[in-house]
């Protein structure tokens, strides 16, 4: 397999795997501690309003529903995870995916919290870094923990990828 194909395949596997780990973390929080996670239909709703030129909402939950918003949101969620994995590999190289180490995965995982804090939450009406929510500090901590779980997932998925597809 040439390096470009290997890069794409590993980015897809690592990104999807890391996103699944993050989702499992969210499911654990929901079931064990009754802490709700993001409704990915809102992501689909947000994206669904783009063609009309609407990129920000006062409250995404009250924005008009979009047909197919739930599957659109989930596909976007996993696609974003794949893009972040590709970014990790773009910075640390394909060799990182072949021989993964924890620190780069954690650094990228934590840094991905920038997207919800400064793009999605403001666009959903929650303010920068959840500043308009009832408990912004709690929301921020949950966001950091969720994205840390994504970082752990990047490492775990890369380890599995390296075992299943050795070079």
Buried (B, 14 or more C-beta within 10 A) or exposed (E): EEEEEBBBBBBBBBBBBBBBBBBEBBEEBEEEEEEEBBBBBBBBBBBBBEEEEEEEBEEBEEBEEBEEBBEBBBBBBBBBBBBBBBBBBEEBEBEBBBEBEBEBBBBBBBBBBEBBBEBBBBBBBBBEBBEBBEEBEEBBEBBBBBBBBBBBBBBBBBBBBBEEBEE
